[in-house]
Amino acid sequence: MRKEWIIEFASGGLEALNIMSNSKFDVIVSDMRMPNMDGSQLLQIVSKQHPECIRIILSGHSDHEMVLGSIKCAHQYMMKPCDTVVVKSIINRACNLRDILKSDELRILVGGMKNLPSLPNSYNLIIEEMNLTEPSLAKVGDIIAHDVSMSAKILQLVNSAFFGLPQKMVNPQQAAIYLGVETLKALVLSTHVFSSFTETSESLDFSLPNLFNHSMAVGNLVKKIMGSESVDQRVKEEAMVAGLLHDIGKLLMLTIPDHYKQIQTFKGDMGCDDLTAEHEVLNTSHAEMGAYLLGLWGLPIGIVESIAFHHHPSRLIGHEFDVSGVAFEVGEKYEKPIDSSGSTSLDVKEYAVLTAVHVADALINQKDCDSDTTEFKYIDMRYLKALGLVEKLPEWVVCYEKVRERGG
C-alpha cells in the first residue's frame, strides 16, 4: 500500500510517539505486546495527545485480558494472524470516515470518546446483576438491549476483528451471551466501560430518559415496519439496532456543553428545530457525529449510513459508503434521474434499513399521525418517490398507531 498510503514504522511505543510528535497521522495500528510499553499503554497516550488519530490494536489469542483493558483507548481490534485484506479494509474504512465530519475540532472530540452516558437505572441494574455470584446473561443482555450507550459499546467489542466472527453481530442480547460472564464482568466492574452522566445531563437540562424513550420507540416502530417486509431476519435486526442508536450523536452533545448551550440558545431565539440549530452552530448535526463514532467503532455499514442520513435519506442516493476506498459526502444532493412516475431503478431492499429508521423517526417526531394524515412534515418525500414507496405510507402509519397504542 506504499503507493496509496504514507506509512511510518516504529519498533516500539516510544519511537512511535516521537514520530507522531513531528507529523500528523490519521491512523495508528499498534501491536499489543511490545517491550517497555505495551499497545494499550501506547494508545492511552495517543488518545490524550492525538485524539483525532484513529487507534487500532493488533493482538494475539493470549491477549484477551489486555484487549479488555484497552477498550477505552482503542477504536478497533484485530486478531493475529490477520489477513491482509482485512487489515486494508479496516484502515480504508477508518480513513473514509473523515469525510463524515468536516470539523477537525469535532473529529478530535468524537475520536477521544471513551464511553457514553447510560441511564442511571440501567447502570445501577447492570452493576447489581454483575456483582451477583451467578449473574444471568439473559438479564444482562436485556438491560443492555434497552440502553443506547451500552448497546453501542458492546457491539463495538463483539464486532471487532479480534473475535473473528464470520459476519457482524447486530443483536445486543446475543452479543452479551457470546461474550460470556467473565468478559462482561471485566467490562462492567473492572474497565468501567459503562457510565452514568446524571449530573452533566441535569446541568444542561438534557433529559436522558426522554432521549432513551424516543430511541426505544423508534426501534420498536422500525421492528413493526420491517415485520411485513420480505427481507431476512438479520436485516430486520440491523434495522432495529439502527433505530435504537439513531440519535446516539445527541449523547455526544453532553461532552461539548458550551456548544450545546449555544445550540439551545439559537433554537430558542430563532424558533427553529434542533437540526437547524446544530448545523448553524456546529456546521454538522448529531446524525453525522453519531455515525462517525459508530463507524470508528466498526459497527456495520448499514447501521452507520442509516444513522448519518436518517433525517435526509435522499442525500445518500448515489453516494453510498464504499469500504473499498471511496467515501460518501454528507450533504451531497440527490443526482440520479427520476422518471415521470417519480421513481428510479434503485433496489428498495438495499435501502430497507435506512427507510425504516427514517420513517419511524419522522412519524414519532410528528406525533399526531393517523389514517387521515396527508401531510408528513418530517418525511423526505423525494426519497420515497425515488424508491417508489409513497403508497406504503398509510401502511406505516397503521404500524405507528399500533406502537403508540402499546405505549411505544
Summary of the structure (lengths in Angstrom):
residues: 408
radius of gyration: 21.3
end to end distance: 49.5
largest distance: 69.2
contacts: 1330
relative contact order: 0.09
helix: 58%
strand: 5%
